Amino acid sequence: MASLDLEYLRLLVTRFKSYKSPTDAQRLIVMLGDKDNRNDDENKQLGVLLKAEKQAERLTKARNEARDVLKKINDAKNKAETRKKIIWGGALRTAANDNETFRKNMNWLFYNGYISDRDKDVVRDDLMHSHNDTNQY
């Protein structure tokens, strides 16, 4: 067996020994890896197990990379959506400074369930009651 394979074998044996519930294949790798005088058949078995373990590691790595790509895409979408909400909310708030209709719309949004109860204290001071608003919302 090549020295690189032996190095990988030692790494796996050490890792698998620390597992509480190793699989049958992992237990076999530990058993054969710890054996001093393996015959050719045992070396072939060990070679197959190591090859399978490498493939499993590659698959795990590929799945993690795919998950990371999807996470980046979703994070970018969420960031863009949040930015849009902030821009539109800021525009509404700024427009309410000069426009009676927008002031009424902000009050209507506040009193009709568009602002969560836990957020109402944060935005309550932004409500701009016009002269003829009687809190009829």
FENFENZI-V984817 format. One record per helix or strand. SS is the DSSP state (H for helix, E for strand). FROM is the first residue (numbers start at 1). TO is the last residue. If there is no record, write none. Layout:
ss=SS from=FROM to=TO
ss=SS from=FROM to=TO
//
This chain:
ss=H from=3 to=17
ss=H from=24 to=34
ss=H from=40 to=98
ss=H from=100 to=111
ss=H from=117 to=126
//
